[in-house]
Amino acid sequence: MNTFRKIFMYALIFILVGAIFVFAAQNYQEIEIGFFHWRIGPHPFALFMFVAFGLGMILTGLFSTLGVIKLRAKLRKARKNNQVLEREIDALRNQPLYDHSETRPSEESTILDQEKK
């Protein structure tokens, strides 16, 4: 199964690279892009598309990284809280069920039963 996955990934990469070359060859016409008073160009349309795609990938990576950092901080906080709760559970488990100076619950019920008679 692992070999099939590698072959599939290489085939997918090959197809994507081929599609990129076809896209660049078919969109080679020169264009100029204007934004307010800025003018960029003339450059091939494919160049602008690749730059836009690259900037989109970079921004997506940055936002994803920020999300991962937030999730790791949340996980760290949850693990610390879990440790505190585990220590509390251990402390409660190690406590005796009743205080030796008091009577046992079963003795209390028999004493109350005797007082009722």
Secondary structure, DSSP 8 states (H G I E B T S, - for coil): -HHHHHHHHHHHHHHHHHHHHHHHHHT--EEEEEETTEEEEEEEHHHHHHHHHHHHHHHHHHHHHHHHHHHHHHHHHHHHHHHHHHHHHHHHHTS-SS-TTS--HHHHHHHHHHHH-
